[in-house]
Amino acid sequence: MVVEFADSAKLAVEVNRRRNFAIISHPDAGKTTLTEKLLLYGGAIHEAGSVRARRDQRQATSDWMELEKQRGISITSTVLQFEYRDCQINLLDTPGHQDFSEDTYRTLAAADNAVMLIDAAKGLEPQTRKLFEVCRLRKLPIFTFANKLDRPSQEPLNLLDEIEKELKLATYPVNWPIGTGDRFKGVFDRRTRKVHLFQRSRHGSKMASETTLDLDAPELLELVEPDVYQTFRDELELIEEVGSELDLEAVLSGELTPVFFGSAMTNFGVQLFLDAFLDYAAKPGPRTARTGSVDPTHEHFSGFVFKLQANMDPKHRDRVAFVRVCSGKFEKDMVVTHARSGKSLRLARPQKLFAQDRESVEEAYAGDVIGLNNPGAFSIGDTIYIGPKIEYEGIPCFSPELFAYLRNPNPSKFKQFQKGISELREEGAVQIMYSTDEAKRDPILAAVGQLQFEVVQFRLQSEYGVESRVELLPYSVARWVTAGWDELAKVGRLFNAMTVKDMWDRPVLLFKNEWNCQQVEGDHPSLQLQSIAPLT
Ligand code: G4P
């Protein structure tokens, strides 16, 4: 009994010290730079530049996937883990740039918090908005970091306004900038009511040294130009009128975002952000499963697969299943049950992932991510567990934006072609749909990023030995008709839309643009169109 109590107390301690998050941003907002600086302050690296260097080095040396080399980009998503202030922080990487794909959305299913990184000059950008919508569906707490304050940027008040109006998300500035661009002097931290003045360090490769002053310290007037100081005080007065308390409950339910200003490149505000984030961020919490809610301190291990990665290692043409641990303690060599098949599996080679390195993991707790060598057993959304049955709700299919017929020019390879398509779909590399016209039997690839098409073609060729041709379709919006086929038949022929079916024979409408989609939505509300597929 004593042993059991000690175990459950340790479990609670481990869960409480975990913080897990993903960064949502548009390319070039500074995700790589901020990641690097968080690692620098978190003590995981000692000199910034190494993440980028590793990335570049990987591009130079990796031969595991020709495509990666050809395109000069990284397809591998990783989980970065570091300890800071007694907390174990898990940063889930969300592939961006050209490697934006459904994996980016799925990673958010495994995250407990999101950091919304915005370029303070550009404000909200398309990829950020899309990812934000996924966070909103999950009611994830969102922490905003307005970056690049060292460059001319929008008025901070305008940025808040944009977030509030466009995302319908309340804001609470945790710090406030003193000047922007060339005259950016630092930030005022509303938590401690101290002004932090920063010195520029070259590209911020080492931690920045900083001076901390009281708000009313006379030196401040000497160090900051009078007009910059005055604007800062006026703005501060304005934001403090609204109220000085941060409503943490609203943060945790995703209704209010704490906002931080800074400059990742020069390290301004990064540590303040990290410290506040650790205090406010959601710890791993209970998760909804089909079998009921599961507490992270539940005595038995459980987790779900949110991503499958093929061919990470050139020496073994393997697949890695990334599992988000949701409850209990994970141990090496554990025998778990695979909920979908009911089969037992021994998890013999678990891996923790830091960039491209693989390190064996001995134990893991809720909030952690482990990489399992996948002998083909796993699909996206699968649950593994110990003890009484647990089955998590799965991960929905997100609205694809690119559609193309995939042609097989070589009929003698029909079987391999079908096998490849079906396996790649199961793995979650791409969504597959079919025309309702029996004469058009070629599969329609449906993706959120262009790279997904290239990956499918590349892998069909290299793993299944089949050539393929992609023929783009002129659609960019998909909506599932949740009212079903009968309702769709009732509304009759729809112009400007193509009717297709997904892998579960459910009706989906493809539109050329949002405008056409909104028109059909407005004219036929009975169709109950949805941008995210209902779970199967
Ligand atoms: P990403 O991963 O979101 O795509 O962005 P990344 O960190 O690669 O940053 C994109 C560019 O923005 C980089 O410049 C980077 O140095 C710059 N940047 C990031 N944070 C800041 C900041 O706080 N202030 C300023 N002024 N610039 C910032 P680059 O020219 O593309 O690369 P590099 O020459 O710096 O390596």
Boltz pocket constraint, residues with backbone or C-beta under 6 A from the ligand:
constraints:
  - pocket:
      binder: B
      contacts: [[A, 25], [A, 26], [A, 27], [A, 28], [A, 29], [A, 30], [A, 31], [A, 32], [A, 33], [A, 34], [A, 147], [A, 148], [A, 149], [A, 150], [A, 151], [A, 262], [A, 263], [A, 264], [A, 265], [A, 266]]
      max_distance: 6.0
